[in-house]
Amino acid sequence: MDGAKFARYGRTRKTKAILKTGKFDLNDLQWTSDIPECPVYHPFEQEFEDPFIYLQMIASEASKFGICKIVSPITASIPAVDVLTKEKKDFKFETNVQPLRLSEWNEKDKITFSMRGRNYTYHEFEALANEVFLSKFRNFGGLSSSYVEKEFWHEMAHGGKGTVEYGINIEGSAFSCDPKDKLGKSKWNLKNFSRLPQSTLRFVDKEIPGITEPMLYIGMLFSMFAWHVEDHYLYSINYHHSGADKIWYGVPADAASQFENVVLNHVYCNKILSKHGEDGAFQLVAHKTTMFPPIILLQNDVAVYKAVQKPGEFVITFPRAYHAGFSNGFNCGEAVNFAIGDWFPLGAAASKRYAHLRMFPIIPYEELLCKEAMQIYNFLKVRGSNNSKDLTSYHATVLSFVHLMQFYKETLLRLNGSEESSNSSIGTLICRYCHRDCYVAYILCEYCYSYPICLYHDIASQRCTCGGKYTIFKRSDMLEMEDAAKKFEQEKDIRPKVNGKMNCSCGANTLSHSCIFSITGNERMQDLQNNPWHEETSSRGTANSLGSLSKRRTREVNNIKLSLETMNKTTMKHCRKTSLRQ
């Protein structure tokens, strides 16, 4: 390797020895051995048949750790390299360049990682990754994961100008389409995961890369994914196709607030936060560029666990579980989000937080909840009783739905005296003020049909900036949804919990839908023609895995924005053609 390339990808021990550590003192790396391992599961092939049944079986235990590892009892007969080089013609991907150092996270030192790498074929990147590995360790054999882990944090602590490259958020899958491939034709093929019958994301109409469709992650030595929580606090599943180990750190959901407090008090300088408190920390961590050593969590009594993922193994991250990690060498992984019924309480908490921070939603939480609950209700009408094997998911779903419908019932009763209403609501719209998704009901001006407003805003007795009166639009099946909520509320296991907290197997307690936002005079005077999407993007729409938002990811987020904006306008046209007073 020539000198320039060596300087780019690493340094010698002699060079590192004269460098000083900054905010994070990592001279003693013994703490890496103090992080306990997460649970590892070895299902039999019969247990492995249905992923959601198996995940529901282990969730109550595994969620306490934030992450867990599942060793697949079946293997792929066609390796990822063959899928990506033979089944996929002209497969190439762009990398992100990642600095091998820790940021001070103050006004002068904030890592944003806007630098893009080159385009590579699979074999070109593999050759580069192997060259980088050999320049560091001289040979491929005999290195334990614990040794590489210490080397990673030593490199990060004595940061200089060294960099690595990481292929992140690459659209596609390395699972084979060959019917002879046992893993590829199983339900654990991540290409089909979100559309399985127990998956809540089956109700999402559009394909969303990374959420409903898997993405590939192709790394080299020390390629890293920064601390983050999944969009909307969703689950994630990551399969290790091939190559070197990947080390993960995970924090369970019930320690998420502690995690945010530690980041707030020990990682970030207050002057770089746009919001105060935990929300400010969440907003900055959501950019997925914050990497810091887990010793800070250990020192502050925050639970953190480790997984060493090898080829043929799945890693599951649970809702609102913060996680981070890095690669021990060249490897290829694949990941996608998913959700089951026990996610809904966490989804409600995420929606509330997104609205508070005006973050743009990626999935329509309210619509998913209502469709899942109404499907259960229709099943009960036919069968007469619930025979769900997963009572945790069942209770979480119906209780979340009851809380949602209670909110709308109380709010509509309060507003009906001052606002006219119409049963003309269709689909999901986005609130112009907080960007919350509106499915059950929303408010529009009866004259100009400006951007919709959700019922979480206090607009009683107010008029639109055009002088027109606001009208409440409700779903045409609102009465049936209210009947469903009443039926669920009468169940003996649900009734005592309606006015309390919702417990979920994801490891967290969440409150019901309750927050009403006031609208300021400045917000009411906003130009009606302004694009409502520019204020804030979701974490998936800012930066991912220590890399800035790529052109491809920008297009994805913009396409989602455009799609929802078009849907908003379509609904407004529908309202113009429909009588407002039915």
Steps between C-alpha positions, in 0.01 A plus 500: 500500500641841409566762767202719414255212522658381825457846652140499390405166652708479817812576702779304660522443875800734514300782343204441728711494815585869473136608455281613788149393578231769520169499687497120526786347700549152357855424610370198693282281278426231757138620507441329163512169689250624759207537258272196543390299198144521373289179480581257220227266373546173312155403366431157359398498136136437593499798741661708227215449250302811589716801597226700670382212717861438602570868565186529713618198698836657592396868517415521870850382593710637215351852502647558846841515331404722206666264254527125456661256260330211320717230342325374189457120486494518119759651270499659158615259231575792268741747667447876496798555270334287231166676542660844470740418218304246295127537574526881504667627185713816522468519881690804629467715810625831637675524836511755778837614635516481880762674718672267746475730798264613773344844473511747788139597415538872561468806275839436341483123462178340374532201270258519208676270251389656177789343311398243243714208391532335161284253313615140532412158374477236771845357416664844472388595849595158637854543362528848655363378834745210512789733416399730785473206740846366410658844535376500859538140617740341244300175476141376511534226761500473877339830599222482758203734488596637842845594369355675193248677725780648712688604187190676370455712811875568521487627142191712570639647824829611346323646203687654214426521130447129437178397325313191392224445245161339552235404246178590680131505409559312175164411351459130433544160659761226501244224563479277196190461283601142419222264621769251603644744753348393832555829684397707200163328472437510876297765681827639637585638156504871582359589158163362615520574871282811521218342297452189713150460656605595856696805385335834576694658212297291253251790511757746361396547138831624361844344500732686738868393470637396838156487662286274284778400260845381614825683445857372476796609711846414366785590735872480560714499815361760744205604280252615761134569558449777756268500800139525394150373557291375208251732330168502686664276765450201268659159533788417267641171378853473360637191325876445465551351154877464491838624615653621824317532831296806585494630858176651632416695815139529612308692767151372597192719459447548873846664515446722192428814704810437710698460179374836371584667831854364490546621143359837602728540802818318397522508120338812357574863576171680573576770246468257208153377602196650329268375777543478876509179701463146372319616186807697397721196547253279312488745210878506460549127552232449232749628242687170552844658512563478876754235597632478855641218714258294712718557806314829544179301538660254741634785714150645525323170579324475164440139397693410185555160340719360225453264206770355276317418179642236268391386152169312509375688806215747545512795740167639620473851644187567703284814491671809643823307560799720424779314324835550327787290374775437247648240267809289568586481131336460161142380537153517350182539702136572428234666714137607503254635755188322617222533756256273678211588728709555811671793322189725496553659847855592398373617163262736679787639707708548186215680322457735794871577505520547124210747518661689786822533297315549169677200353355363181343153542612218273211263574132584577480380861136591553390325181697184584348486849144550376531243221653240734236561766210493253628175354495352851150642556367351175657166591327510839165575337533183291663269755347643817817485710871570483721197451827689455803307621680828565292671767768762560473629143121470508467703819755760385313547171146529634602711800691744277194517274264562793722783624512654152122485456448640850711799405300562183167451675585751774653750257210483254248547781690808609525642146161414355339801660735737320594319181290347222578142399491275196541126447726548199844410637700264280847354554787640704588869486779691671437786743643827372616609848652194668516253206303240694321246281120541502283200413192505724423872474654835412403863448482699175384850414160475328595780262864465391567135598843590633733232630332274758535546875490210744265500798793515741505878443268732689320688221159549664332826396790587270473582133734428212732777382271538196208580733321171434362271769664171588315173437574164662531211256444152645526157349177364356545184710549700821193347666623148432841590643330637812300177530823301475661709774195448726512124445871485580451716807245256639751213504597410856875513427475839330257691725738545800778630273304757303581789732847382593832427337552255219765236556654335198740213454744747342604595852343843554195668648322765296210735560189544293449762229443822689708801403317802354723760334409866484552691177681831523403810310815471288408144399148610402646770278725265302465524126248239389709427193812409700614143463415329832784251468805723528509545878649168605565159357493165670816340627499282191485818297802676649810285524554131549773286653769766525431633155310796367178452310587362160343624179304176485370538856414863430292385205327240718400753766397757240292238319319416825443870565374555146275195523338619821475857377327373185269291717419809708413697187294211358295489820449876490367472143271221618371725778426781256277265303325360806244671717651610827174458687366147479 
